[in-house]
Amino acid sequence: MHSKYLAAIIIALTILIFSCSRKHAPQQTADITVSNSSNTEIKKIVVKKRAVAPVARVIVVNDNVAKKNIDGRLYYDVGGHRYWRNYNDGKYYLFNKSMYTDSAFKPH
């Protein structure tokens, strides 16, 4: 009976140790030093930057995988960005406000 509890404790500790490894923490990319007006105290601030992938303005998508809006317009979501179909050239463009009034983005 004691061996089961001992084995469970060892497994739990092993999982805890490996789940807290530094592999999962973001890397530090820049250091900024800040001093107050009297220059007696210097504070070090670590700024962590994340890599931001560039967002394409125009994509080409098969219309079979695109979704249809209530008013009949086709759209496609990629990485948290919504693209709307241009019915003149068949490409999907990143959303902007002018698409509401542009006739190229309304189904014919």
C-alpha positions as CSV (number, residue, x, y, z in Angstrom):
1,M,0.0,0.0,0.0
2,H,2.8,2.4,0.9
3,S,4.6,1.6,-2.4
4,K,1.6,2.9,-4.4
5,Y,1.6,6.2,-2.5
6,L,5.4,6.5,-2.9
7,A,5.2,5.8,-6.6
8,A,2.4,8.3,-7.0
9,I,4.4,11.0,-5.2
10,I,7.5,10.3,-7.3
11,I,5.5,10.5,-10.5
12,A,3.8,13.8,-9.4
13,L,7.1,15.3,-8.5
14,T,8.7,14.3,-11.8
15,I,5.8,15.8,-13.7
16,L,6.0,19.0,-11.7
17,I,9.8,19.4,-12.2
18,F,9.6,18.8,-16.0
19,S,6.6,21.0,-16.5
20,C,8.4,24.0,-15.0
21,S,11.3,23.7,-17.3
22,R,12.7,26.9,-19.0
23,K,11.9,25.4,-22.5
24,H,8.4,26.8,-22.2
25,A,9.3,30.3,-21.1
26,P,9.8,33.0,-23.8
27,Q,13.3,34.1,-24.5
28,Q,14.5,37.5,-23.3
29,T,15.4,39.7,-26.3
30,A,16.2,43.1,-25.0
31,D,17.4,44.8,-21.8
32,I,16.5,48.4,-20.9
33,T,18.1,50.2,-18.0
34,V,16.2,53.1,-16.4
35,S,17.6,55.5,-13.8
36,N,15.8,58.0,-11.7
37,S,16.6,61.7,-11.7
38,S,19.2,61.5,-8.8
39,N,21.0,58.6,-10.6
40,T,21.3,56.7,-7.3
41,E,19.1,53.8,-8.2
42,I,19.1,51.9,-11.5
43,K,16.4,49.5,-12.4
44,K,16.7,46.9,-15.0
45,I,13.6,46.1,-17.1
46,V,13.5,43.1,-19.3
47,V,11.4,43.5,-22.4
48,K,10.1,40.3,-24.1
49,K,9.3,40.6,-27.8
50,R,7.3,38.0,-29.6
51,A,7.8,37.2,-33.3
52,V,4.9,38.6,-35.3
53,A,4.2,36.8,-38.6
54,P,3.4,39.2,-41.4
55,V,-0.2,39.3,-42.5
56,A,-0.9,38.8,-46.2
57,R,-3.2,41.4,-47.7
58,V,-4.4,39.1,-50.5
59,I,-4.9,35.4,-50.5
60,V,-6.3,32.9,-53.0
61,V,-8.8,30.4,-51.6
62,N,-11.0,27.8,-53.1
63,D,-14.6,28.9,-52.8
64,N,-15.7,25.5,-51.6
65,V,-13.8,26.0,-48.3
66,A,-15.0,29.6,-47.8
67,K,-17.9,30.4,-45.6
68,K,-21.0,32.4,-46.6
69,N,-22.2,35.4,-44.7
70,I,-25.9,36.2,-44.1
71,D,-26.0,38.6,-47.1
72,G,-24.3,36.0,-49.4
73,R,-20.7,37.3,-49.4
74,L,-17.9,34.8,-49.1
75,Y,-15.2,35.0,-46.4
76,Y,-12.3,33.0,-45.1
77,D,-10.7,33.2,-41.6
78,V,-6.9,32.6,-41.3
79,G,-5.0,33.2,-38.1
80,G,-7.5,35.5,-36.5
81,H,-7.9,37.6,-39.6
82,R,-10.9,37.7,-41.9
83,Y,-10.6,37.8,-45.7
84,W,-13.5,38.8,-48.0
85,R,-13.9,37.6,-51.6
86,N,-13.6,40.2,-54.4
87,Y,-16.1,39.1,-57.0
88,N,-14.3,40.9,-59.8
89,D,-10.9,39.0,-59.6
90,G,-11.9,36.1,-57.3
91,K,-9.2,36.8,-54.7
92,Y,-9.7,37.2,-51.0
93,Y,-8.7,40.5,-49.4
94,L,-8.0,41.4,-45.8
95,F,-11.0,43.1,-44.3
96,N,-11.2,46.9,-44.2
97,K,-14.2,49.3,-43.8
98,S,-14.4,50.2,-47.5
99,M,-15.6,46.7,-48.3
100,Y,-19.1,47.6,-47.0
101,T,-19.6,50.1,-49.8
102,D,-17.4,48.6,-52.6
103,S,-19.5,46.8,-55.2
104,A,-16.7,44.4,-56.0
105,F,-17.2,42.7,-52.6
106,K,-20.9,42.2,-53.0
107,P,-22.2,39.1,-54.9
108,H,-23.7,39.8,-58.3
